[in-house]
Amino acid sequence: MATDYDAPRKNEEELNEDSIEELKARRNEKSATIVDEDESEAAEGFELPGADLSNEVLDVEVLPRQADEFTCSQCFLVHHRSQLAYEENGLPVCSECAA
């Protein structure tokens, strides 16, 4: 907060009197500025950055699991063999689930 060092200074009595009045005024200002706004209505007005992609079709090529990959028996994600931590009852567990 900026301080104006050229402004006249007030003594303690004036500060106490002003502070009570200022507090009352601030309390009234704060209660007047509270707005009850519906979040869903407010969110409708926001647009995400970028173009409108509602008419776009996304094509993704899905490849089957490769010979050097495995499916973790705990998180069910496909990982590279280098992320194999151990096998539990013959089922592979990745290093992320083992931690």
N, C-alpha and C positions, 0 to 999 in steps of 0.2 A: 504494500500500500504506500502511495506517495505521501510525503510529509511536506507541508508548506512551512518552512522555517521562518518566513517573513510574516506570518499571520500572528495577530496578537494572542498572547497566552492567557488562559483562564486559571483562576485559583481553584482550590479543591472544592469550595462551596459551590461555585458556579458549575464545576464539572459534575458534582453529585446531582444538582437540580436538573441540569441538561440531560444527564444520562437516564434519569427516571422518565422524563418526558419522551426522550428518543426511544427508549425501550417500548413504551406504550404505543408510540407511533409505528415502530417496526412490527410489533405484534399485530396491529390492525392491517398493515400492508401485507404481511405474510398470509393472513387468513383470507384476504381478498384475492390473492394471486393463485390460490389452489383451484385447479380445474379438474373436474371429474371427466376423464376422457376414456372412451371405449377403445381398448387396445386393438381390437380387430378392425375397427373403422380407421384408426390411425395407420395401421399397417397397409391398408389398401392403397393409400396415397403414395407409398414408397415404391420406387422402381429399382430393380437391381441393375447394376452397371452392365452395359453390353446391349446387344440387339435382342429383339423378340425372337425366341427360339421355339415358340409354341407350334409352329408349322414344320419344324425340321424333323427329319427322321434320322436317328443315329444308327449307324451300321457298325457292329463290333464283331470282329472275327474271333470266335472262341476255339481255342485249340485243346485237344484232349491232353490229359496228363502225360508228360514225357517220361522216357525211361530213367532219367536222372532226377525225377521228382517223386515226392510222396505226399500223402494226405495225412495230416496230423489227426490222431485219434481223439484229441481233446478239443481243439479249436476248429477242426474240419477244414482248415485252409491247406492249399497246395503249396509246398515249400520245395526248395532245391535240396538235394541230398546233403549239402554242406551244413544245413541247419538241423540235421537230425541229432538229437541229444541222446536218446536211448530208445529201446523198445520195451514196452511193458506188456507182458502176456502175448508177445508176438505183434503188438500194435505199435506203430511208430509214434513218437512224441517229439515235437519240435523244441528247439532251444528256448523259444519264447515262453512256452507252457511249462517247461522244466524249471524256469527261474523262479 
